[in-house]
C-alpha cells in the first residue's frame, strides 16, 4: 500500500511527528489522530482526517477522522492549558522550523515574525503603507525582509484567476485574495511551501474597528470566529495555486483556549483593540510596534484602491461588485 498523503504537519503533546510516526499511527492506532494538533489533511490506510479548525483544506469535514467503517470521532488536540504568552510562543515555535513569514508591520504579523525568526516577505504597490511599515518593523527587530512591489498591470492580469478561485466573490474577499496571491506567488517562486501568517488574530482578540461601536461584542466575536473556516478556504485555495499553504499560529488550540478565557470587555477597551495580544507583544517587540494601528491587508497593500481604479476604468464607476460580477461572467460564465 502506498504511503499516506499528508498536507501540512501534525503534532502530539507539543512534539512534531515525523512522516514515519504519522504512518505508524494511521496504520496501527488511527484513533490517536483524534488527540493530534497541527495543520493537516491526511489520507491513507482507509482513513481521512483534517485538523480541528480546518486550517488545511481536504476531502473530509474539518476536525474529523473518518475510516472505512464511518466517522471515528472528532479531532480535539490534547494540549495543555497555558497563559496567553506561553501559548503564542509555543504555537509559533511549532510552525517555524521552515517557511517564510508574511509581514505587514501590524502587531499580528510582527509578533509572529519576531518569534519565528525566519525570513519575511511583504507585498504591496509601490509606496504602499504595508511596505513602509513592514520595512520599519523589520529594521527595528533586525529581521530579513524582502519587499515585493506589485506592478499595477499584474493585478489586472491576476484578477480573473483569483475571482474564479475564491468561494465568495465580493470586493473585500477579492481584495484580500489578490494580496494573498502575490504573497504566495513570491513564496512559491522562492522555494517556500509554508507561509507563517498573523491570520485570525482579529477574530480571536477583537481587532476589527467595528468592535469599537458594538453593544454585542461577545456575540460578534463568536460569529466572526465561526467565519474563519470560509476565510481559510479562500486563503488556502489561493495559496494552493502556487504550491504553498498558510500556517496560522493564532489558530493553535493553545492560543484559542487562552484567548477564550479572557472576557470580551478586556479585549476591546475604549478605543484600544486586541489589548491582550498587544500586551503580550509589547514584551517582545516593544510598545511602538505593539500598539501601532494599521490598515487591513487589502487597504494597506494598496490592492483595494487599485481594484476600485480598475473598476472605474472599465466603466464601473460606482460598483466594484458589478465589475467583479462582469469578470466572473465574461471569463468563466458564472
N, C-alpha and C positions, 0 to 999 in steps of 0.2 A: 504494500500500500504506500502511496506517495506521502511525503511528509505534510503536516498541516500547513494551510495557507494562513499566514499571520500578517495583518497590517497593524502597525503600531508597536506597543510594548506592554508587558504585564509585570505586575509586582505582587508579592505576597508578604505581608507583615513588614513592609518597608524595604524589601530586598527585590531588586530586579531579577526576573527569571530569564535564564538563557533559553535558547531555542530547544536545547535538549531537555531542560527542565519542563518546558511547556509541552513538548511532545509526550514526555513520560506521563505528566498529569492528565493530559487529554486522553491518552490511550488507556491508562491503568486506573486513574482516580478522577474521572471528569467532574465529579461533584466539588472537587477542590477549587474549580474555577469560580464557584459561587462566592468564594471568600476573597477573590483577587481584585486588586485595583489596577490602575493604569489607564491607558487609552488604546483600545484594541478592538479588532474584529478578527475572529479566528474561525476556521472551518477545517475539520478533519476527524477521522475515525467515527464518522456518522454523527458528529456533533457540530453545532454552530453557537457562537457566543459573541456578545458585544459588551463593552464597558458600561458601567452603571448609568452614567449620564448621556451616553450615546455620542461622545465626542467623535469617535470614529464611525464612519458610515459602514453599513453591512447589510447582509440579506436575512437578518432576523431582528425582532424588536430590541430596542436598547435595554440593557440591563437584564438580559435573559440568557439562559443556557438551554438549548433545545437539542435533543438527541433523537435517535430513530424511534424511540418509544413515545416521543412527545416532549413537551416542555418539562425540563427537570426542575427549574426553580429560578428565583430572582437573584441576580448578582448584587450582593451588598458587601463592599470591601471591608475586610476585617482590619480596621485601623484603630490606633489608639487616639483617644481624645487628647488634644493639645491646646495650649494657648495659641492665639492667632499668629503671633510672630513665629513660633516654632513650626506651626502648620505650614506657613508660607515658605519658610526656609527649606523645610523637608520636601515640599511639593516641587520647588524649583530644582533642588538638588537631584531629585529622581529623574528629572527631564533634561538635565544639562550635560549629559555625557556625550552628546552630539548635537549638531544642528546650529542654527543661526537664530538670533533674537530680532524680532521686528520691533524697532524703536521709533516712537513718535515724539518722545520728550515729555509725555504726561506721566503722572505718578504710577499708573498701572504698569506700563511697559518699562519705565525707567527702573523701578524697583526690581522687576524680573531680570532686566538686563544686567544690573549690578550683581545680583545674587548668582546669576548663571555664569557670568564672566566669559561669555563667548562673543565671537564677532557679531556685530549688529548690522542691520540694514534699515535705512529709512527711505521712503519714496514720497514724491510729491512733484508738482510742477515747479519750474524754476522760480525761486524767490518765495516759495510757499512757507507758511507758518511751521508746518511739521519738519521741514528740512532744517530750518533755522533752529528750532527748539531741540531737535534730536542732536544736532551738532553741538549745541551748548551743553546738553546733558552728557554727551559722550566726552567732551573736553573736560567737564567738571569731574567726572568719575574715572577718567583715563581709560575709556573703552574704545576699542577699534570699531569704527562705524563707517560703512560705505553709504554715501548719499547718492540715490538714484533719481535723476531728473527725468520726469515723464514727458516726452515730446507730445505736444497737443495733438499732432496728427495720429499718434498711436492710440489715443483714447477713442477717436472715431473709428479706427480700424478694429479695436478690440470689442467695441460696444455690441455688435451683433452676436458674437460668440458668448459674451458674458450674459446678455439677456436670454439667450437660448438655454444657458446652463443653469441659471438660478431658478428656484421654485416660485419666488414671489417677485414679480416684475413691476416694481414701483420705484420712484425716484430715490428714496432712502436706501433700499436694498441694492439698487443698481449702482449707486454711488459708492457704497461700501464694497461691493463686489468688484468694481473696477479697480479700486485701490488695492484690494487683496490680489487681484490679477497680476498687478505689476510687482508686488512683493514676492508672490510665489513664483512668478516667471524668473525673476532675478535669482531666487534661491535655487530653482531647478537648473538654471543655466550654469550655476557655480557649484554644482555637485552636492547641494544640501537636500536632504529628504525631510527633515523635521524643522519646523519654524516655531520657535517658542514665542508666545504672544501674551498680551495682557487682557485678552478677551474675557468677558464675563464679570469683570470687577464692578462695572456699573450696576449690573443687576444684583450682585451679591452684597455690595456695600452701600448702594444708594448714590449713584453718580450722575444720574440724569438731572438736568435743570428743572424738569417738570416736577421733581420730587420736592422742590422748594415751595410749591404752591398747593400741593395736595393736602386734603384732610383725611386721606385713606392710605397713608404711606405703607403700612404693613401689608395691606391687600395689594397695593400696587407692586411692591417688591415680589410678592408671591406670584402674581400674574406675569411679571416680566421675567422672572426666573424660569417659569414654565415655557416661555417663548425661546429660551436658549437652544432648544432642540432644533427649531427651524433655522436659527442663526447658524448652528453647526452644519446643517445640511447645505446652506448657502455657501459658507466659507470653505468647507471641505470639498464641495463639488468644484469650486474654482481652483483650489489647491491641487486637486487630482489632475487637472488639465496639464500640470507641469511636473507630475510625478512626486508631489510633495504632500505634506499634511500639516495642519496647525496643531500645536500642543498647547494646552491651556492649564497652567498651574493653579489658577484660581478656581478651576472646576475639579480640583482634587477633593476627595471626600473629607480629608482632614480640615481643609480650609473652609469648605461649606459648613461643616458641623460647627467649627469655631465661630463662624460668622452668624450662624443661626441662633447662637446663644446670646448674641448682642441685640438688645432691643432696637427696634427701628428708629426710635427717637434719638438714640445715640449715634446712629449712622448719618443722619442729617440734622444738623444743629444750626439754627438761624440761617445764615447764608452759606454755611460750610457743608459740603457734601463729602461722602466717603471718609468721614472723620476717623473711624478705627483703622482703616488702611493707611491713611496719611500719617497717623500717629506712629504706626509701626515703621512706615517708610522713612520718617524723619530720622530715626536712629541709624539708618543705613545710608541714605542719600542726602541728608541734610534738609533743613526746613525750606529753603528756597525751592528746590525741586519737588519736595513732598507736597507743598501746599500750592503749587502752581496750577492754575485753572487753564486747561487747554481746550481747543475746539474738538468736536467729534471728528473721527477719522476722515470722512468724506469731505468735510469742510476744511480741516487743517491741511490736507494734502492738495487742496485746490481742485480736486476732481469734480465736486458737486457744482462749482461755479462754471467749470468748463462744460459739464453736461448741460447746464442751462443755456450756455452760449451756443452749443451745437443745436439745441432745440430751436432757438431763435433764428439761427442761420438757415435752418431747414423749414422755416415758415411756421413754427410752433412757438409763437411769441409769449403765450400765456399759460402753456401747459406742457411741462416736461413729461408728464404721464402720457399725454397724447403722442408725443414724439416716440416714447418707448413702445407704445402700442403699435405705432406705424412701423417701426423697425421690426418688431416681432411678426407682424403680418407679412411685410414685404420679404423678409429674409427667410422666414420659417413657416409662414402660413398659419400662425397661431391666432 
